[in-house]
Amino acid sequence: MKHKLLIVLLGLGTIAGYGASCASLHRHHDQRRTHFEDRVADVCAAAAHRVYDQRSQPSPVAPPAAIVVPWGYPAMPSAPAPTPPVAPPAAATTTAPTP
């Protein structure tokens, strides 16, 4: 008897919880939409300010100069030679003293 009563109470609680959740979603729909629109507007404005600030400052690094080959097509400078690998430092080995 207690088991069936517990199942009924848990089921009613679940249904009431879902009902309260749906009612809250319906009631606060306009507030969430307004908050989302404000957030999107802030993100867009920040991106526009970032682009404007980047365009108003001179570029710190000049683009690589193209090399004109005899047939008229520009070619990019060749890549620098790769650096040789560096050997890792020798690991210090310690041995435990023997008794």
KEMARDO-803228 format. One record per atom (N, C-alpha, C): residue number from 1; residue in three letters; chain; atom name; x, y, z. Coordinates in Angstrom, 3 decimals. Each point is the difference from the previous one (the first is absolute). Layout:
BEGIN
pos,code,unit,site,u,v,w
NUM,Ala,A,CA,X,Y,Z
...
//
This chain:
BEGIN
pos,code,unit,site,u,v,w
1,Met,A,N,0.824,-1.180,0.000
1,Met,A,CA,-0.824,1.180,0.000
1,Met,A,C,0.870,1.246,0.000
2,Lys,A,N,1.043,0.019,0.858
2,Lys,A,CA,0.888,1.151,0.063
2,Lys,A,C,0.739,0.183,-1.323
3,His,A,N,0.365,-1.110,-0.611
3,His,A,CA,0.730,0.037,-1.257
3,His,A,C,-0.842,0.653,-1.096
4,Lys,A,N,-1.262,-0.375,-0.107
4,Lys,A,CA,-0.873,0.569,-1.032
4,Lys,A,C,-0.246,1.485,0.271
5,Leu,A,N,-0.165,0.373,1.255
5,Leu,A,CA,-0.214,1.404,0.352
5,Leu,A,C,1.233,0.830,-0.360
6,Leu,A,N,1.180,-0.552,0.244
6,Leu,A,CA,1.236,0.698,-0.324
6,Leu,A,C,0.126,0.197,-1.516
7,Ile,A,N,-0.341,-1.014,-0.770
7,Ile,A,CA,0.057,0.098,-1.464
7,Ile,A,C,-0.971,1.066,-0.493
8,Val,A,N,-1.198,0.039,0.537
8,Val,A,CA,-0.996,0.999,-0.406
8,Val,A,C,0.487,1.402,0.348
9,Leu,A,N,0.536,0.181,1.206
9,Leu,A,CA,0.492,1.321,0.407
9,Leu,A,C,1.178,0.455,-0.862
10,Leu,A,N,0.916,-0.887,-0.305
10,Leu,A,CA,1.122,0.351,-0.861
10,Leu,A,C,-0.467,0.336,-1.413
11,Gly,A,N,-0.963,-0.738,-0.501
11,Gly,A,CA,-0.549,0.289,-1.330
11,Gly,A,C,-0.688,1.353,-0.044
12,Leu,A,N,-0.816,0.293,1.041
12,Leu,A,CA,-0.663,1.303,0.052
12,Leu,A,C,1.016,1.136,0.130
13,Gly,A,N,1.048,-0.232,0.773
13,Gly,A,CA,1.054,1.015,0.137
13,Gly,A,C,0.719,0.257,-1.314
14,Thr,A,N,0.232,-1.060,-0.751
14,Thr,A,CA,0.646,0.149,-1.303
14,Thr,A,C,-0.877,0.799,-0.945
15,Ile,A,N,-1.271,-0.348,-0.055
15,Ile,A,CA,-0.931,0.716,-0.879
15,Ile,A,C,-0.120,1.458,0.428
16,Ala,A,N,-0.089,0.261,1.302
16,Ala,A,CA,-0.081,1.376,0.488
16,Ala,A,C,1.277,0.762,-0.308
17,Gly,A,N,1.141,-0.641,0.099
17,Gly,A,CA,1.274,0.649,-0.315
17,Gly,A,C,0.094,0.390,-1.461
18,Tyr,A,N,-0.405,-0.917,-0.887
18,Tyr,A,CA,0.003,0.327,-1.430
18,Tyr,A,C,-0.989,1.124,-0.296
19,Gly,A,N,-1.141,-0.026,0.637
19,Gly,A,CA,-0.994,1.061,-0.206
19,Gly,A,C,0.518,1.355,0.454
20,Ala,A,N,0.652,0.050,1.159
20,Ala,A,CA,0.555,1.262,0.491
20,Ala,A,C,1.109,0.494,-0.914
21,Ser,A,N,0.801,-0.910,-0.510
21,Ser,A,CA,1.076,0.375,-0.908
21,Ser,A,C,-0.546,0.601,-1.289
22,Cys,A,N,-1.002,-0.635,-0.580
22,Cys,A,CA,-0.614,0.520,-1.235
22,Cys,A,C,-0.652,1.358,0.255
23,Ala,A,N,-0.654,0.167,1.151
23,Ala,A,CA,-0.623,1.282,0.317
23,Ala,A,C,1.059,1.088,0.147
24,Ser,A,N,1.131,-0.317,0.606
24,Ser,A,CA,1.080,0.969,0.150
24,Ser,A,C,0.585,0.373,-1.359
25,Leu,A,N,0.185,-0.990,-0.865
25,Leu,A,CA,0.503,0.294,-1.349
25,Leu,A,C,-0.941,0.929,-0.743
26,His,A,N,-1.293,-0.243,0.115
26,His,A,CA,-0.985,0.829,-0.688
26,His,A,C,-0.032,1.412,0.585
27,Arg,A,N,0.094,0.098,1.308
27,Arg,A,CA,-0.130,1.288,0.672
27,Arg,A,C,1.195,0.913,-0.268
28,His,A,N,1.218,-0.556,-0.075
28,His,A,CA,1.205,0.814,-0.136
28,His,A,C,0.565,-0.004,-1.414
29,His,A,N,-0.819,-0.366,-0.985
29,His,A,CA,0.471,-0.083,-1.386
29,His,A,C,0.502,1.348,-0.496
30,Asp,A,N,-0.733,1.071,0.236
30,Asp,A,CA,0.383,1.320,-0.496
30,Asp,A,C,1.299,0.475,0.650
31,Gln,A,N,0.196,-0.292,1.272
31,Gln,A,CA,1.224,0.421,0.676
31,Gln,A,C,1.222,-0.719,-0.574
32,Arg,A,N,-0.151,-1.291,-0.271
32,Arg,A,CA,1.119,-0.746,-0.581
32,Arg,A,C,0.314,0.494,-1.393
33,Arg,A,N,-1.020,0.282,-0.797
33,Arg,A,CA,0.224,0.491,-1.356
33,Arg,A,C,0.702,1.358,0.032
34,Thr,A,N,-0.437,0.885,0.885
34,Thr,A,CA,0.622,1.315,0.113
34,Thr,A,C,1.457,-0.126,0.439
35,His,A,N,0.253,-0.877,0.965
35,His,A,CA,1.374,-0.215,0.463
35,His,A,C,0.875,-0.538,-1.131
36,Phe,A,N,-0.530,-0.945,-0.784
36,Phe,A,CA,0.752,-0.565,-1.122
36,Phe,A,C,0.295,1.070,-1.049
37,Glu,A,N,-0.993,0.825,-0.338
37,Glu,A,CA,0.207,1.062,-0.985
37,Glu,A,C,1.047,0.995,0.485
38,Asp,A,N,-0.041,0.350,1.285
38,Asp,A,CA,0.997,0.911,0.551
38,Asp,A,C,1.400,-0.607,-0.070
39,Arg,A,N,0.094,-1.283,0.304
39,Arg,A,CA,1.297,-0.678,-0.038
39,Arg,A,C,0.552,-0.038,-1.421
40,Val,A,N,-0.845,-0.296,-0.988
40,Val,A,CA,0.448,-0.034,-1.390
40,Val,A,C,0.444,1.390,-0.439
41,Ala,A,N,-0.741,1.034,0.387
41,Ala,A,CA,0.375,1.365,-0.356
41,Ala,A,C,1.343,0.373,0.620
42,Asp,A,N,0.242,-0.392,1.242
42,Asp,A,CA,1.280,0.291,0.648
42,Asp,A,C,1.156,-0.698,-0.706
43,Val,A,N,-0.200,-1.259,-0.379
43,Val,A,CA,1.051,-0.747,-0.686
43,Val,A,C,0.299,0.628,-1.355
44,Cys,A,N,-1.024,0.389,-0.735
44,Cys,A,CA,0.202,0.617,-1.312
44,Cys,A,C,0.702,1.346,0.129
45,Ala,A,N,-0.393,0.799,0.992
45,Ala,A,CA,0.634,1.302,0.198
45,Ala,A,C,1.465,-0.166,0.391
46,Ala,A,N,0.303,-0.975,0.850
46,Ala,A,CA,1.387,-0.239,0.398
46,Ala,A,C,0.839,-0.440,-1.198
47,Ala,A,N,-0.562,-0.836,-0.861
47,Ala,A,CA,0.731,-0.437,-1.195
47,Ala,A,C,0.246,1.182,-0.936
48,Ala,A,N,-0.986,0.862,-0.165
48,Ala,A,CA,0.173,1.175,-0.865
48,Ala,A,C,1.063,0.933,0.564
49,His,A,N,0.001,0.214,1.314
49,His,A,CA,1.016,0.850,0.614
49,His,A,C,1.385,-0.607,-0.165
50,Arg,A,N,0.097,-1.320,0.128
50,Arg,A,CA,1.291,-0.667,-0.153
50,Arg,A,C,0.533,0.173,-1.419
51,Val,A,N,-0.858,-0.154,-1.007
51,Val,A,CA,0.422,0.163,-1.392
51,Val,A,C,0.388,1.451,-0.261
52,Tyr,A,N,-0.786,0.938,0.510
52,Tyr,A,CA,0.297,1.417,-0.195
52,Tyr,A,C,1.344,0.355,0.634
53,Asp,A,N,0.266,-0.502,1.202
53,Asp,A,CA,1.269,0.291,0.661
53,Asp,A,C,1.179,-0.602,-0.755
54,Gln,A,N,-0.179,-1.195,-0.575
54,Gln,A,CA,1.086,-0.629,-0.758
54,Gln,A,C,0.280,0.778,-1.275
55,Arg,A,N,-1.035,0.525,-0.640
55,Arg,A,CA,0.206,0.739,-1.252
55,Arg,A,C,0.588,1.375,0.245
56,Ser,A,N,-0.243,0.591,1.161
56,Ser,A,CA,0.498,1.338,0.266
56,Ser,A,C,1.470,-0.002,0.413
57,Gln,A,N,0.551,-1.151,0.396
57,Gln,A,CA,1.400,-0.088,0.389
57,Gln,A,C,0.811,-0.571,-1.161
58,Pro,A,N,1.212,0.508,-0.203
58,Pro,A,CA,0.834,-0.560,-1.078
58,Pro,A,C,0.408,-1.435,0.329
59,Ser,A,N,0.183,-0.770,-1.018
59,Ser,A,CA,0.377,-1.396,0.178
59,Ser,A,C,1.422,-0.073,0.551
60,Pro,A,N,0.257,-0.800,1.057
60,Pro,A,CA,1.341,-0.055,0.580
60,Pro,A,C,0.996,-0.745,-0.878
61,Val,A,N,-0.459,-0.886,-0.865
61,Val,A,CA,0.892,-0.789,-0.835
61,Val,A,C,-0.382,0.225,-1.452
62,Ala,A,N,0.976,0.345,-0.812
62,Ala,A,CA,-0.259,0.211,-1.426
62,Ala,A,C,-0.176,-1.357,-0.671
63,Pro,A,N,-0.876,-0.101,-0.991
63,Pro,A,CA,-0.161,-1.277,-0.709
63,Pro,A,C,1.277,-0.324,-0.772
64,Pro,A,N,0.282,-1.275,-0.239
64,Pro,A,CA,1.233,-0.357,-0.713
64,Pro,A,C,-0.036,0.536,-1.424
65,Ala,A,N,1.149,0.476,-0.459
65,Ala,A,CA,0.089,0.540,-1.357
65,Ala,A,C,0.034,-1.142,-0.999
66,Ala,A,N,-0.672,0.183,-1.106
66,Ala,A,CA,-0.003,-1.018,-1.049
66,Ala,A,C,1.209,0.213,-0.901
67,Ile,A,N,0.529,-1.073,-0.492
67,Ile,A,CA,1.132,0.057,-0.919
67,Ile,A,C,-0.547,-0.223,-1.398
68,Val,A,N,0.326,0.914,-0.922
68,Val,A,CA,-0.497,-0.127,-1.375
68,Val,A,C,1.017,-0.799,-0.783
69,Val,A,N,-0.461,-1.110,-0.577
69,Val,A,CA,0.869,-0.853,-0.802
69,Val,A,C,-0.043,0.474,-1.448
70,Pro,A,N,0.926,-0.408,-0.807
70,Pro,A,CA,0.081,0.547,-1.366
70,Pro,A,C,-1.276,-0.148,-0.821
71,Trp,A,N,-0.796,-1.034,0.197
71,Trp,A,CA,-1.195,-0.168,-0.820
71,Trp,A,C,-1.183,0.787,0.524
72,Gly,A,N,0.173,0.780,1.066
72,Gly,A,CA,-1.005,0.958,0.420
72,Gly,A,C,-0.896,-0.416,1.148
73,Tyr,A,N,0.028,-1.249,0.427
73,Tyr,A,CA,-0.856,-0.423,1.100
73,Tyr,A,C,0.739,0.207,1.322
74,Pro,A,N,-0.646,0.567,0.990
74,Pro,A,CA,0.698,0.177,1.277
74,Pro,A,C,0.157,-1.339,0.714
75,Ala,A,N,1.120,-0.157,0.637
75,Ala,A,CA,0.266,-1.215,0.766
75,Ala,A,C,0.314,0.412,1.428
76,Met,A,N,-0.454,-0.775,0.936
76,Met,A,CA,0.269,0.298,1.402
76,Met,A,C,1.437,-0.395,0.330
77,Pro,A,N,0.611,0.688,0.950
77,Pro,A,CA,1.359,-0.390,0.400
77,Pro,A,C,0.009,-1.419,0.544
78,Ser,A,N,1.135,-0.665,-0.191
78,Ser,A,CA,0.080,-1.384,0.471
78,Ser,A,C,0.041,-0.025,1.521
79,Ala,A,N,-0.420,-1.108,0.531
79,Ala,A,CA,-0.031,-0.169,1.451
79,Ala,A,C,1.421,-0.111,0.532
80,Pro,A,N,0.268,0.479,1.207
80,Pro,A,CA,1.346,-0.134,0.559
80,Pro,A,C,0.341,-1.463,0.254
81,Ala,A,N,1.295,-0.264,0.055
81,Ala,A,CA,0.455,-1.374,0.237
81,Ala,A,C,-0.440,-0.443,1.391
82,Pro,A,N,-0.397,-1.258,0.138
82,Pro,A,CA,-0.424,-0.473,1.325
82,Pro,A,C,1.187,-0.034,0.967
83,Thr,A,N,-0.276,0.244,1.239
83,Thr,A,CA,1.054,-0.030,1.012
83,Thr,A,C,0.266,-1.438,0.409
84,Pro,A,N,1.263,-0.313,0.284
84,Pro,A,CA,0.294,-1.383,0.396
84,Pro,A,C,-0.618,-0.294,1.362
85,Pro,A,N,-0.362,-1.252,0.242
85,Pro,A,CA,-0.599,-0.345,1.289
85,Pro,A,C,1.026,0.155,1.131
86,Val,A,N,-0.493,0.388,1.128
86,Val,A,CA,0.860,0.184,1.175
86,Val,A,C,-0.086,-1.261,0.841
87,Ala,A,N,1.173,-0.485,0.393
87,Ala,A,CA,0.032,-1.214,0.821
87,Ala,A,C,-0.497,0.324,1.401
88,Pro,A,N,-0.817,-0.867,0.579
88,Pro,A,CA,-0.480,0.256,1.363
88,Pro,A,C,1.165,-0.096,0.985
89,Pro,A,N,-0.061,0.748,1.090
89,Pro,A,CA,1.094,-0.073,0.977
89,Pro,A,C,0.088,-1.400,0.601
90,Ala,A,N,1.211,-0.351,0.358
90,Ala,A,CA,0.219,-1.331,0.577
90,Ala,A,C,-0.723,-0.087,1.333
91,Ala,A,N,-0.704,-1.071,0.178
91,Ala,A,CA,-0.756,-0.187,1.245
91,Ala,A,C,0.965,-0.397,1.106
92,Ala,A,N,-0.179,0.623,1.136
92,Ala,A,CA,0.825,-0.349,1.157
92,Ala,A,C,-0.496,-1.307,0.579
93,Thr,A,N,0.875,-0.942,0.092
93,Thr,A,CA,-0.379,-1.306,0.552
93,Thr,A,C,0.457,-0.071,1.447
94,Thr,A,N,-0.864,-0.388,0.838
94,Thr,A,CA,0.356,-0.175,1.407
94,Thr,A,C,-0.254,-1.453,0.351
95,Thr,A,N,0.894,-0.510,0.767
95,Thr,A,CA,-0.161,-1.382,0.447
95,Thr,A,C,-0.163,0.003,1.505
96,Ala,A,N,-0.795,-0.864,0.449
96,Ala,A,CA,-0.227,-0.102,1.437
96,Ala,A,C,1.199,-0.698,0.642
97,Pro,A,N,0.416,0.488,1.152
97,Pro,A,CA,1.140,-0.668,0.655
97,Pro,A,C,-0.382,-1.433,0.408
98,Thr,A,N,0.946,-0.864,-0.149
98,Thr,A,CA,-0.260,-1.392,0.372
98,Thr,A,C,0.277,-0.179,1.470
99,Pro,A,N,-0.820,-0.724,0.690
99,Pro,A,CA,0.209,-0.207,1.445
99,Pro,A,C,1.124,-0.958,0.310
//
